[in-house]
Amino acid sequence: MKLVIVESPAKGKTIERFLGRDYEVAASFGHIRDLPRTAKEIPARLRSQPWARQADKDDSNYETV
């Protein structure tokens, strides 16, 4: 499963129809400003959180935060 994050739920529903079942589309309800480039940029106290796993290094399923 691949995750696509879009700004609004309405955009997400439209995009979902085109992408198919291999994709999950989630709305951020606003801008995503800063995403860490590497795990080193995540504060040590937060690295154990499920959202802190790097998608390019982990094939686990992610839950909505």
C-alpha positions in Angstrom: 0.0 0.0 0.0 1.3 3.5 -0.9 0.2 6.6 0.9 -0.6 9.9 -0.9 -1.2 13.0 1.3 -3.2 15.8 -0.1 -4.4 19.1 1.5 -8.1 18.6 1.4 -10.5 15.7 1.7 -12.4 16.7 -1.5 -9.1 16.6 -3.5 -8.4 13.2 -1.8 -11.7 11.6 -2.9 -11.1 12.7 -6.5 -7.5 11.5 -6.6 -8.5 8.2 -5.0 -10.8 7.4 -7.9 -7.8 7.6 -10.3 -5.2 5.8 -8.3 -6.9 2.5 -7.4 -6.6 0.1 -4.5 -2.8 0.1 -4.2 -3.0 3.7 -2.9 -4.4 5.2 0.3 -5.2 8.9 0.1 -5.3 10.9 3.3 -6.0 14.6 3.9 -3.7 16.7 6.0 -6.3 19.5 6.3 -3.7 22.1 5.7 -0.1 22.5 4.6 2.7 20.1 5.4 5.6 22.4 6.1 8.6 20.4 7.3 9.2 16.8 6.8 12.4 15.3 8.1 14.8 14.2 5.3 16.4 11.6 7.5 15.7 9.9 10.9 18.6 11.9 12.4 16.4 15.1 12.0 13.7 13.6 14.3 14.4 14.4 18.0 15.7 11.3 19.9 12.7 11.3 22.3 10.3 11.0 19.3 12.1 8.4 17.2 10.2 5.5 18.7 6.9 6.9 17.6 5.2 5.0 14.7 5.1 8.1 12.5 8.8 8.5 12.8 9.7 5.4 10.7 11.1 6.3 7.4 9.0 5.0 4.5 11.9 4.4 2.2 13.4 2.0 4.8 10.3 0.4 6.2 7.5 -1.5 4.4 5.2 -1.5 7.5 1.7 -0.3 7.2 1.1 3.2 8.6 -1.8 4.3 10.7 -3.4 7.7 10.4 -1.9 10.1 13.0 
